[in-house]
Amino acid sequence: MRFIHIADVHLGRRPDFSFPWGEAREQELWKTFAAVVDECRNRDVDLLLIAGDLFDAPPAVEELNRANEILANAAPTQVVLISGDQDFVKPGSAYDEYTWASNVHFLKDPDESSVYLEGLDATVHGMSYQRPIAAERCLEAIQPDFDCEYRILLAHGGDQKHMPFTPAVLEKAGFDYVALGHEHTHRFLGKGHMAYAGSLEPLKKEELGKHGYIFGEITEDRSRAVFVPFALREYTTLKVRVSADILQEQLQERLKAVMERQGSQHIYLITLDGKHELRQPFDTESLLALGNVVEVNDRTVPDYDLVGLLDSHKDDVVGMYMEELLKRPSDPKVQRALYCGLDALLFQEEPK
């Protein structure tokens, strides 16, 4: 049996909403979701597992209709999903009495429930959130159905406020695969048949690196799963070391060339290290306008000759200030204070 495992799609969210590309990203979440459904047909996938937070909040009927129409296109692939802590099943929600496509199975009960997929001889177990917090260790009590060929657990959580569990306990329960959601970075646990898929698209600047889905196959004697990068974009760091003789225009051209080479669709966090000309720091606002730049961290320092300064000011307040702060050369905050203080001491305005 072949499966695709996704989680934390967060349909309805608009990542980076305050940036020019924010509006496009809201629709990109839907686009990537639909593309994964196409992958189910392209790869002859038997089962699509959605491990919670398909939506960014309890969905409206219109959102359910749009998602349901996409999932119906996965047929004959069977789809099993649960709600997470963000798209929980609140009282009177649009989930109530909603009719899903015939190939879509929503395990919405507050207690453990399951669906037996006759054509696959597989049972998928899981439970949905009824509120944003679920601190009970309920997942460890779920027992797999050993009367079928394949047994899968669909779960969302793992921390103390969201269905906490001990990985070793779930691993010993006897499931062929445990599909997890809630963490937005993909990772495999235990012997590899238990995994967080991570968010399908990265949703904030802290979610660096590749995002996508997990593709797996379960046979009579083993199960295997691999992560497949699939997101349209990724947040990536761009670290540049500069010298005081580089001009602002040269720095901008250098950064633009690197971003075009690595992919102009990606979203960049730029860090500048090195030195800048005295009293002429780089214009970070102009760097934000170079493309999809979400943050510029300027760690450059003025191009002071510290040895020469210390020698020429050894008997005055500048020298005493330098000697004190140079005692802790590895502390970045102290070093920043050193350069800010030198600017203030050496370039004092003459009193009027």
C-alpha positions in Angstrom: 0.0 0.0 0.0 1.3 3.4 -1.0 0.5 6.6 0.9 1.2 10.3 1.1 1.2 12.0 4.5 0.6 15.7 4.9 -0.2 18.0 7.8 -0.5 21.6 8.9 -1.6 23.0 5.5 -3.4 25.9 7.3 -5.7 26.8 4.5 -7.0 30.3 5.1 -3.8 31.8 6.5 -1.9 34.6 4.7 1.8 34.2 5.7 3.8 37.5 5.5 0.6 39.4 5.1 2.3 42.8 5.6 4.8 42.1 2.7 4.1 42.6 -1.0 4.0 38.8 -1.6 1.6 38.1 1.3 -1.6 38.1 -0.7 -0.2 35.6 -3.2 0.8 33.3 -0.5 -2.7 32.8 0.8 -3.6 31.3 -2.6 -0.4 29.4 -2.8 -1.4 27.3 0.2 -4.4 26.1 -1.7 -2.4 25.6 -4.9 0.2 23.4 -3.2 -2.6 21.4 -1.5 -4.3 20.8 -4.8 -0.9 19.8 -6.3 -0.4 17.2 -3.6 -3.8 15.7 -4.5 -2.6 15.5 -8.1 0.5 13.7 -6.9 -1.8 11.0 -5.4 -2.9 10.2 -8.9 0.5 10.6 -10.5 2.1 8.2 -8.1 -0.7 5.7 -7.9 -1.2 6.4 -4.2 -3.7 4.3 -2.3 -4.1 6.6 0.7 -3.8 10.3 1.6 -3.4 11.0 5.3 -4.0 14.5 6.6 -2.8 14.8 10.2 -4.7 17.9 11.4 -4.8 21.6 10.8 -5.8 21.4 7.2 -7.4 24.7 7.9 -6.0 27.7 9.9 -9.2 27.9 12.0 -12.5 26.1 12.3 -13.6 26.3 8.6 -16.6 27.9 7.1 -18.8 25.9 4.7 -17.3 27.6 1.7 -13.8 26.4 2.8 -15.0 22.9 3.4 -16.6 22.9 -0.1 -13.4 24.1 -1.8 -11.3 21.5 0.1 -13.8 18.7 -0.5 -13.9 19.4 -4.2 -10.1 19.1 -4.4 -10.0 15.9 -2.3 -12.7 14.3 -4.5 -10.3 14.6 -7.4 -7.9 12.3 -5.6 -10.3 9.3 -6.2 -9.7 6.4 -6.3 -7.2 7.4 -3.6 -8.8 7.2 -0.2 -8.4 10.2 2.1 -8.5 10.1 5.9 -8.2 13.3 7.9 -8.5 14.6 11.5 -8.8 18.1 12.8 -6.0 19.7 14.8 -5.8 22.3 17.5 -6.3 25.2 15.0 -9.2 23.7 13.0 -10.9 22.0 15.9 -14.5 20.8 15.8 -16.2 23.5 17.9 -19.9 23.2 18.8 -22.2 24.1 16.0 -19.3 24.2 13.5 -19.6 23.7 9.8 -18.2 20.2 10.3 -21.6 19.1 11.7 -23.5 17.1 9.2 -21.2 18.0 6.4 -21.2 15.5 3.6 -17.8 14.7 2.3 -16.9 13.1 -1.0 -17.2 9.3 -1.0 -13.4 8.8 -0.9 -13.0 11.2 2.0 -13.2 10.0 5.6 -13.2 12.5 8.5 -12.5 11.1 12.0 -14.2 13.9 13.9 -15.2 12.2 17.1 -13.7 13.4 20.4 -12.7 9.9 21.4 -10.7 7.5 19.3 -12.4 6.4 16.1 -11.3 4.5 13.0 -12.3 3.7 9.5 -11.8 0.4 7.8 -10.9 0.8 4.1 -12.1 -2.5 2.6 -10.4 -2.2 -0.8 -7.0 -1.7 1.0 -7.7 -4.0 3.9 -6.4 -1.2 6.1 -7.7 0.5 9.3 -6.8 4.1 10.1 -7.2 5.2 13.7 -7.3 8.8 15.0 -9.2 11.5 16.9 -10.0 15.1 16.3 -9.6 18.1 18.6 -12.8 19.5 20.1 -11.0 22.5 21.6 -7.6 24.1 21.1 -6.1 22.5 24.2 -6.0 18.7 24.7 -3.5 17.8 27.5 -4.6 14.2 28.1 -2.3 11.4 27.0 -5.1 9.8 25.0 -3.1 8.6 22.0 -1.2 6.0 24.0 -4.4 4.2 24.8 -5.3 3.5 21.1 -5.0 -0.1 20.1 -4.5 -1.1 16.5 -6.9 -3.3 14.7 -5.0 -6.6 14.1 -7.8 -8.1 12.1 -6.7 -6.2 8.9 -3.5 -6.2 6.9 -2.4 -2.6 7.5 -2.8 -0.5 10.6 -2.2 3.3 10.7 -2.5 5.9 13.4 -3.3 9.5 12.5 -2.4 12.0 15.3 -1.8 15.7 15.9 0.2 16.9 18.9 3.1 15.8 21.0 3.7 18.6 23.4 2.3 19.0 26.9 -0.8 20.9 25.8 -1.6 19.0 22.6 -2.1 15.2 23.0 1.3 14.5 24.6 2.8 11.1 24.0 6.0 9.1 24.4 7.3 8.0 21.0 8.5 4.7 22.3 5.0 3.8 23.6 3.4 4.5 20.2 6.2 2.6 18.4 5.5 -0.5 20.4 1.8 -0.3 19.9 1.9 -2.2 16.6 1.0 0.3 14.0 2.6 0.0 10.6 2.8 3.8 10.3 2.1 6.7 12.7 1.3 9.9 10.7 1.9 13.0 12.9 1.0 16.7 12.7 1.5 19.8 14.8 5.3 20.3 14.4 6.0 22.4 11.3 9.4 20.9 10.6 9.4 17.4 9.2 11.2 14.7 11.1 11.2 10.9 11.6 11.0 9.3 15.0 12.1 5.9 16.3 12.8 3.4 13.5 11.4 5.5 10.8 7.7 4.4 10.6 6.5 7.4 12.7 7.0 10.9 11.4 5.9 14.5 11.4 5.2 15.7 7.9 5.8 19.3 8.8 3.8 22.2 7.3 3.2 21.7 3.6 4.4 25.2 2.9 6.5 27.2 5.3 4.3 29.6 7.2 6.7 32.0 9.0 10.3 33.1 8.8 11.4 30.7 11.6 10.4 27.7 9.4 13.6 27.5 7.4 14.5 24.8 4.9 12.6 22.4 2.8 8.9 21.7 3.2 6.6 19.1 1.5 5.1 15.7 2.2 6.0 12.2 3.2 5.7 9.4 0.7 5.6 5.9 2.0 4.9 2.2 1.2 3.8 -0.6 3.5 4.3 -4.2 2.4 3.8 -7.5 4.3 7.3 -7.5 5.7 8.3 -3.8 6.1 7.3 -0.1 5.8 9.4 2.7 4.5 8.8 6.4 4.2 10.8 9.3 2.7 10.4 13.1 2.8 9.6 14.8 -0.5 10.3 18.5 -0.9 7.3 20.1 -2.6 6.7 23.6 -1.4 6.6 26.5 -3.8 8.8 28.6 -1.6 11.2 28.3 1.3 12.6 30.7 3.9 16.3 30.7 3.5 19.2 32.6 5.2 21.6 34.6 3.2 24.8 35.4 5.1 27.1 38.0 3.4 30.5 39.1 4.7 31.4 42.6 3.7 34.3 45.0 4.0 34.3 48.8 4.6 35.3 49.5 1.0 32.2 48.0 -0.6 29.6 50.5 -1.8 25.9 50.3 -1.1 25.2 49.8 -4.8 27.7 47.0 -5.0 26.2 45.2 -2.0 22.8 45.4 -3.6 23.9 44.0 -6.9 25.7 41.2 -5.1 22.7 40.2 -3.1 20.4 40.4 -6.1 22.7 38.1 -8.1 22.8 35.5 -5.2 19.0 35.6 -4.8 18.4 35.1 -8.5 20.8 32.2 -8.5 19.3 30.5 -5.5 15.7 31.2 -6.6 13.8 34.5 -6.7 10.6 32.8 -5.5 12.2 32.0 -2.1 12.0 34.4 0.9 15.3 35.6 2.3 16.6 36.5 5.7 19.8 38.5 5.1 22.6 38.8 7.6 25.5 41.2 7.0 28.8 40.5 8.8 32.1 42.4 8.6 32.8 46.1 8.7 31.3 49.2 7.3 32.8 52.7 6.7 33.0 54.9 9.7 29.7 56.7 10.3 28.3 55.2 7.1 26.3 52.0 8.0 24.5 50.2 5.2 21.0 51.2 4.3 19.1 48.1 5.3 15.7 49.6 4.2 16.9 49.5 0.6 17.9 45.9 1.0 14.4 44.9 2.0 13.2 46.2 -1.3 15.5 43.9 -3.4 12.9 41.1 -3.6 11.3 38.7 -1.2 13.4 39.9 1.8 11.6 39.4 5.1 14.4 40.5 7.4 17.8 42.2 7.3 20.1 41.7 10.3 23.0 44.1 10.1 25.9 42.8 12.3 28.6 44.9 10.7 30.7 47.2 12.8 32.5 50.4 12.1 36.0 50.0 10.5 37.9 51.2 13.6 41.6 50.4 14.0 41.2 49.2 17.6 44.9 48.6 18.3 45.8 52.1 17.0 42.9 53.7 18.9 43.9 52.0 22.2 47.5 53.1 21.8 46.6 56.7 21.0 44.0 57.0 23.8 45.7 55.0 26.6 45.6 57.9 29.0 42.1 59.2 28.5 38.5 58.1 28.9 38.4 56.5 25.4 41.2 54.2 26.3 39.8 53.3 29.7 36.4 52.5 28.0 38.1 50.3 25.4 40.2 48.4 27.9 37.1 47.6 30.0 35.0 46.3 27.1 37.8 44.5 25.4 38.0 42.2 28.4 35.0 40.3 27.0 35.8 40.0 23.3 33.5 37.0 22.7 30.3 38.7 24.0 28.4 40.2 20.9 26.4 42.6 23.1 29.6 43.9 24.7 31.2 44.3 21.3 28.2 46.2 20.0 28.4 48.5 23.0 32.1 49.1 22.3 31.4 50.4 18.8 28.4 52.4 19.8 30.4 54.0 22.6 33.3 54.8 20.3 31.0 56.5 17.9 29.6 58.6 20.7 33.0 59.5 22.2 35.0 60.1 19.1 32.3 62.0 17.1 30.8 64.3 19.8 29.2 67.4 18.4 30.8 70.6 19.4 28.6 72.6 21.8 26.9 75.6 20.2 
